[in-house]
């Protein structure tokens, strides 16, 4: 017997603002594309509609990726981390994922460690 959407949403440990971080990854290449925030309703919409919906902290409204740009994210899978406080969304990205027009939001300057790991 599979879980309902409500049962899946209830397993998420939302933060004090009622949000959870959602890491978006290209489903086949595993390329990390972006990070967004979801509340329970955004997650519900994402799981039922098959398109990623986020909660905009700055605009205080829902936004479905690609509605204005055409650069949509089709959900191929969703995973909850071991603590329940982060979601990994596996998507088929159509067009750039970043609002800057690049494929990924993680193509800016590297944050190289000051020194290598200690052993």
C-alpha positions in Angstrom: 0.0 0.0 0.0 1.5 3.3 -1.0 1.4 6.5 1.0 -1.0 9.3 0.2 0.3 12.8 -0.6 -0.8 14.0 2.8 1.1 11.2 4.5 4.2 12.1 2.5 3.9 15.8 3.4 3.4 15.0 7.1 6.8 13.3 7.2 8.6 16.6 6.4 10.2 18.5 9.2 9.4 22.1 8.2 11.4 24.9 9.9 10.0 27.6 12.2 8.8 29.5 9.2 7.0 26.5 7.9 9.5 25.9 5.1 11.8 23.2 3.9 14.8 23.5 1.5 14.3 21.8 -1.8 17.4 20.9 -3.8 16.7 20.5 -7.5 18.8 18.0 -9.5 18.6 16.9 -13.1 17.3 13.4 -12.9 19.6 11.7 -15.4 22.9 13.5 -15.1 22.6 14.2 -11.4 23.6 17.9 -12.0 22.6 20.1 -9.1 20.5 22.9 -10.6 19.1 25.1 -7.8 17.7 25.4 -4.4 14.3 26.7 -3.5 11.9 26.8 -0.5 8.6 25.0 -0.1 5.9 25.0 2.4 3.4 22.2 2.8 1.1 23.5 0.0 4.0 24.0 -2.4 5.1 20.4 -1.8 1.6 19.2 -2.2 1.2 20.9 -5.5 4.6 19.6 -6.7 3.8 16.0 -5.8 0.3 16.1 -7.3 0.8 18.2 -10.4 4.2 16.9 -11.5 5.7 20.4 -11.9 7.8 22.1 -9.2 6.1 24.8 -7.2 8.1 26.9 -4.7 7.2 29.4 -2.0 8.9 32.8 -2.7 10.2 34.2 0.6 10.7 37.7 -1.0 7.3 37.9 -2.7 5.4 35.9 -0.2 3.6 33.9 -2.9 3.7 30.6 -4.7 5.5 30.4 -8.0 5.6 27.4 -10.4 8.9 27.2 -12.1 8.6 28.1 -15.8 5.2 29.7 -15.8 6.7 33.0 -17.0 10.0 31.8 -18.5 8.9 28.5 -20.1 11.8 26.9 -18.3 9.8 24.2 -16.5 10.8 21.5 -14.1 9.0 18.1 -14.6 9.2 16.0 -11.5 10.8 12.6 -12.0 11.3 11.8 -8.3 11.3 13.3 -4.8 13.3 12.1 -1.8 13.3 13.2 1.8 16.7 13.2 3.6 17.3 11.2 6.7 16.4 14.0 9.1 13.3 15.0 7.1 14.4 18.6 6.8 15.5 18.7 3.2 14.0 17.5 -0.1 15.8 16.3 -3.2 13.7 16.9 -6.3 14.8 14.9 -9.4 13.5 16.8 -12.4 13.7 17.0 -16.1 14.8 20.6 -16.6 13.5 22.3 -19.8 15.7 25.3 -20.5 17.9 27.1 -17.9 17.1 26.5 -14.2 18.6 29.8 -12.9 16.9 33.1 -13.0 20.1 34.5 -14.5 19.6 32.4 -17.6 22.2 29.8 -16.9 21.7 26.1 -16.7 22.4 25.9 -13.0 22.5 28.4 -10.1 25.8 26.8 -9.0 28.1 28.0 -11.7 29.3 31.2 -10.0 32.7 31.5 -8.2 33.9 28.4 -6.5 34.3 28.6 -2.7 37.6 26.7 -2.5 38.6 25.6 0.9 41.4 27.6 2.6 43.2 24.4 3.2 42.7 20.8 2.4 40.9 18.4 4.8 42.8 17.3 7.8 43.5 13.6 8.3 
